Structure formats: structure tokens, C-alpha cells
Amino acid sequence: MLLAADLVRLVAQGVALAQRCEEPRPERVNTARLKMENPDKFDGKSTTSFNQWWETVTMFLGFYPETNDRQKIAWLGTLLTDTAKAWHLNRYRDLGDADTWVNYVVAIRTEYHNEREGADAQLKLGQLKYQGSIRAYMTEFQALNNFAKATGEGLREKVDMAMPDGILDMRFNQNEEDPIDDENFLQATYRAGIQVEKKKALRAAKEAMRGGPTPAKNEKKDTRPPDDRRRDGRKKEESRPTKSAEPREPKQKGWGHIGAALKGVPQAEIEDHKKVQDGC
């Protein structure tokens, strides 16, 4: 025989079950599972950037957080070639499945971290120049500075030396005081570059609408018809003096007096010449 308390409990359970059956089930949504391509291979050579490659590995694993240690180590081994592959296999022979991801990361970074990579990045950072796109410059700057680690005055000097005067002037006009930290400095330079590039693009669009670049202030535009301009050009060509093809012979100089002309001529010949002239 059921007690009153048991009866009340059974009734409550029945009501709750009925309510759950009446509740609408959530609609199932079909979503595609995102996938990432594997990072590039790493061969362990000194000419191959380990730090940059390791960044892509870290990003990839962050996309798949549920991967366990054993899977991570096995998967990373498929990305290694040459001497790096040999290093990975030797470690696996020694530790096998007892290896952990934390210990593996410390070991591979100790083995292949290149101290020269930071110095090389510093050199490339100093050689980096603005090439007409502030976005492209800042992207490459940040990528290099991840390894160069330039900060403070060193960072600001590298950026200022790479920027044209137009961007520097725009940044000074937009900021009454110097930016406080490196991030604010880079943002101020980026905003100045964007404004300069917009102004340049607007100027080019206005020139294209006018049919070409505007003449200089002191240059007067020729508004005459084309035929008149060509006719005037032909007249200028015809009026130019022409140079003689053959050089002229030097003009002979005359004698100052008759004595100089007859110097060295025998007297008898002179007398005969006078007789001939008298006969003429």
C-alpha cells in the first residue's frame, strides 16, 4: 500500500516527464569542421629558420587543443626531415611513449634554436625600407622584430630612417607630443602612412580626371589648336641656322707694301715684268 508521500513523489515525476516530452528539441545544425594545412617541413639545417617554423607549429597545435602528448610528438615527427628526423627517431628510441610534450618541446628548442637568427633579423630590420605601402612595411617589420626584439630608441630609429619625409611630417602634425611607448609609436606611424597614401591616391585621381598632371606654376599652357602649334614648330626649325658641311679655307692675308711683295725676286725679272705691263 502506497503512502501519501510516495504517491506525491510519483505524481511529481510523471508531471516532470510529461513536460520534458512536450519541450521542443533543439534543431540540429550541420557545421563543417575547420581544417588547417600542416606546417612546412623542417630539416634541421642552419640555413633553415627554426624559430619561424616553430611559430607555425605552435599556431597549428593551438587550433587542435584536444590532441594528447603522444599524438603531438608522433605528428611532429612527420614534419621533420634529414638531420632533424634522425634526432627525433633517436629520442624516440631512448624514451618511447614515456616522453612528454613539455620535455620534447624543451629538447627540440634547445637543439635547434639559432642565436644568429636574432642578429640576422636585426640586420634585415635596419635594411627594411618603405616601398609605397605602410601596411606591407608594418607587416614585415613585425615579423622581423619577433626575432630582432628591437625596442625603445633602437626601434624608433629604424622606423624613422625607413620612412619618407611626407609620412614623418604627417605624424608630427597629427601628434603634438611623442608617443609614449613602442606600440603607440608604431600605430602613429601607421596612421600617418595611411593618410599620406590616401592623399597621394586622391591627387592621382584628380590628375586623371583632368587628363594628366597639372602644369607647373611658371609654365603657361598652350591653348592653341594643334595645327597652329605644329606650324609654329616647323617655322622654328626652318629659322635655325644650318652648319656648313665643309670647313672654309682660311682667308689669305695681303702684303702691307710693294717692297714686301717683291722681296727675294731678282731685279731683272722685275724690270721685265714692268715692260710687259707697259705693253698691255
WOSUL-V872961 format. One record per pair of residues at least 6 apart in sequence whose C-alpha atoms are under 7 Angstrom apart, sorted by the first residue. I is the first residue (numbers start at 1). J is the second residue. If there is no record, write none. Layout:
[[I/J] [I/J]]
This chain:
[[39/56] [39/57] [40/79] [41/79] [41/80] [41/81] [42/79] [42/80] [42/81] [43/80] [43/81] [43/82] [43/83] [43/84] [44/82] [44/83] [44/84] [44/112] [50/112] [50/113] [51/113] [69/100] [69/101] [70/97] [73/101] [77/85] [77/88] [117/147] [118/147] [118/148] [119/148] [121/144] [121/145] [121/147] [121/148] [122/148] [125/141] [125/144] [126/158] [128/162] [129/162] [130/137] [130/162] [130/163] [134/190] [134/193] [134/194] [151/182] [152/182] [166/196] [167/192] [167/193] [167/196] [170/192] [171/188] [171/189] [171/192] [179/185] [207/213] [207/214] [255/261]]
